[in-house]
Amino acid sequence: MSKYDPLWKYVKKKGVPSIKLSFDEIQNIIGIPIDHSFLNYKKELLAFGYKVEKISLKEKTVIFIKIQ
């Protein structure tokens, strides 16, 4: 289990084609601030049927999309 599992489960539970979350929303879900390690962990999301489409450092958001 990784520190991002609560986020992956949250995204999967939503079940929508795409979801955009702010860094603050992600922090509320996982209980810790998002950091550079997110880039290493994001591949785990594939097992939940989603992938990271875009990370915007300017907007401080992450867009997740459902894998077809």
N, C-alpha and C positions, 0 to 999 in steps of 0.2 A: 504494500500500500504506500502510495506516495503522498506528499503533502498536498498535491493537487487533486486527489481523488474526489473530495467533496465538490469541486468545481466540475469535473468530468460528469459526475452523477447528476448534478444540477442541470447541465446542458442537455444531457440525454433525457432527463425527465421532462424537460420543456417540449421536446419532440418536434420543434418547429424547423422549417428549412434553413433558417439562419437566425442568429441572435447576436446582438451587439451589447457588450457589457463594458462598463467603465472600470478602470483600475480599482476605484473605490468599491464598486459592487463586487468585484472579484475578491477584494480584501474582506468584505463582509461575509462572503460565502466560505472562504477558506480560513479566515481568522488571522491571516498574516498578510503583510504587504506583498504585492507581486514584485519579483526581482528578476535579474538576468537569468536565473536558473530556469525560469519559465520556458526559455528557448530550448533547453535540453529535455524538459518534461512534456512539451506539447505533443510529441509523437505518441504518447500514451493515449491521447484522446481518440486515436484511430480505432482502438478496441471498443470504444463506446459509440461508434458510428458517425463521428464528426471529425472535422479537421479545423485548424486555425487558418482562416483565409487571410486576415490582415491584422497586424499590430500597428496601431498609430501612436507613436510617442508624443506627437503634437497634440492630439485629441485625448490621449490617455485612455484609449479604448482597444478592445479586441473583438474581432468579428469571427464567429464560429459558423461553419456551414455543415449541413448534413451531407454525408457521402451517399451518393446514389447507388 
